[in-house]
Amino acid sequence: LGDFLRELDRYRPGILRWQPELEDLRVTGSFRLDDPNQVLNLLAVSLPLQVQWRTRYWATLVPREKTT
């Protein structure tokens, strides 16, 4: 995931950060680069992570909180 996010970051304005424990998650697929924020939302649906939007230009990916 880390390599993918570094590449995706080139296509979106603003700040994209992620916690180090997400770095080694595996991701496969085809993604449209004309809406990188939508790609982040899709990752949150398919991987155990969530996107925290601070502003529309600042997104941080964190591990999804476990619910009991």
Protein Blocks (a to p, Z undefined) as FASTA:
>chain_A
ZZmmmmmmmmpgcjddddfklmmpcceddddfklmmlmmmmmmmmpccddddfblmbccd
ddddddZZ
